């Protein structure tokens, strides 16, 4: 039983990494568009909106807001870094 749960978590973790990779590729494309249009990499309003929306979803799924903020804080920081390359 424990191994079944661990296998499921391993599968989910692989999917998360694949989605993060896909997100990073899209962020790179966004960075190119922002550079061409002389836009700032940081869009605080967009990030705040996104995190609030994700917190609502997380709340409905029983997840703590701090958990969502922390995870997406790291994801958004990496996204800005990739866009700025």
Secondary structure as GFF3:
##gff-version 3
##sequence-region A 1 85
A	DSSP	alpha_helix	2	36	.	.	.	ID=ss1
A	DSSP	alpha_helix	44	60	.	.	.	ID=ss2
A	DSSP	alpha_helix	65	83	.	.	.	ID=ss3
###
